[in-house]
């Protein structure tokens, strides 16, 4: 998939952001809730599916420490997040063309 | 201590079934197993528990990984009926009170359920067709096909209700 075509879902985006610090499953949910001031909450069923997809895309890596799976963002995942941020920035920029949002 | 109750909730009564199980937990009863129309409970300290349902067509062996993940996030697996799974957790012990919080995962859950029902529906329709054909070409009408015909009605209704539920979530 070409990077410019990638559009992340809200869940995928926030999970990738949380994984700039290596975390286990429960830790990811806590981190997302904390960094969004509880405005975004990820359920474990959703998290499980997203992690599986991210691992398949190799956007994250997994290590086993003390019998626990610890996930972290990969270099490729980092590039995807950066391109998503610039896409979002250009969307915000678009709004600034209207004086109501300046 | 154990307790057994008999209740009828259809697949489109998810919210009602959840409310029932949560009210039982407030009275000190946690679900320990389920079979059609029969809920078995074990006693617990009365508390504010939440129940959630997951559905998967995967075999138990393949599903075990997901179950392990949900359990590591604070949920307890309570019971299973076919691919339908019951989980509970204390409200204050979990980060999210819902297992699924995005539309894509929800769609996957209900699509798997619809796929299973569609297979049963087509299978039954086939049997009804065969019996209808046999009745036409035979002096003795074969009533057993009526049973399959009768099953098609609630099955079709369940599929309709689940599609409606998916539509509702898409709008939310």
Interface residues (C-beta under 8 A of the other chain):
Chain A: X9 X10 X11 X24 X25 X26 X29 X30 X33 X41 X42 X43 X44 X45 X46 X47 X48 X49 X50 X68
Chain B: X52 X54 X66 X69 X70 X72 X73 X74 X75 X95 X96 X98 X99 X100 X101 X102 X104 X105 X108 X109
